């Protein structure tokens, strides 16, 4: 099974320190080597995004930063795990490295190949 983990944290005015990057790099390399980390990316401070909203047939585009935000997206990861419990254990491990923030975990819907279309 696969999960997406979306990491949010309080807004920061600076990026991660060299020490924080080194510790995170070590965790990412471990996850890739052990096969539980499919892909991960950080978001550049998570404050400069664009919000596109559809309502009543009308699209509204709002440029960031979003001053009302109490937290920003710091990154995401796609995890390949055997169980929900393993996904939670990996979130705990990640948060032990970041020291602060939240991981929202969602199991991904995995489409099965349609065998009836094969010849």
N, C-alpha and C positions, 0 to 999 in steps of 0.2 A: 504494500500500500504506500501511497505517497501523500505527503502533507505539504502545505505551504505554511511557512512561518513568517509573519509580518511583524517586524520589530519597530516599536515606537519608543520615543524617549522625550524628555523635556527639551525645548529648544535650546540650542547652544550657539554661541557666537563664534566658536572656533571649531575646527575639525579635530579628529582624534590625534593624540600625541604619538610620537614614534614608538613609545613603549606599548601603547594600546594597539597600534597597528601590528607590532611584532607578535603580541599575544594572540590577536585575532587571526593573523596569518598562520600561526602554528595550529590553531583549532581548525581552520579551513583545510589545511594540508592533511591533518589527521582525518577529517571527514571524507575527503576525496580518496585517501589511501584505503580507508576502511569501507568505503562504498555507501555510506549513509547520506552523504552530501551530494546531491545531483548538481545543483548550481546555487550560487549566492551572489548578491550584488549589494553594495551599499548605495545609499542615496545621498547626493551632495548636500549635506546639512539638512535636507528634507524641508527647506523653507522656501525655495524659489520655484515651486511647481505652478501648475495651471490647473484650475478647477473648471471642468466642463459639466454643466448641469442641463438636463432635459426636463422640461416641465410644461405641460399643456401645449405640446408641439413646438415649443420655442427652446432654442439653445442659448445658454448664457455662459460666457467665458470670463473667468476672473483670474487675473494674474496674482501670484504670490509675491512676497511672503504674506501669509495669513496671520495677521496680528492677533486674532482671537484664538489661535491654536494653543492649546495647553500642552500638546505633544505633537511631535512631527515623526514622519516615517524615516527611519534610519536605514532600512534595508529589508531584504527578504531572502529566504532560502527555500529551496525545494528539497525535501528530505525523503529518502526511501527507507522505510522501516517495516518491521514485521508486525508491530502492534501499536495501538494508541499509547500504551504505557511507555514504549520506547521513544515515541515522538515527544512525550512529556519529559522524559529523562534528558533528551537532547536539548529541549528548551531550557531546562534547569542548568545544564552544562553551559549553554551559551550565555545565559544571564549571569552566571558566576564570573564569566569573562568580562562582560560589559559593566557589571556592577550596578546598573540602574536601567530601568525601562520595562517594557512589556512585550511579550511575544503572543500574538494571536495566532492560534493554530487551527487550520481548516484542512480536513481530509479532502483530497482532490478526487473528483469523479473520473474514473478511468474507463474510457470507452473500450469496449471489446470489439475486435474485428468482426465484421459481418460475414460469416462463413458462407451464407447463401449466395453471395455475389462472386464467389471464387469458382473457377471452372476446372 
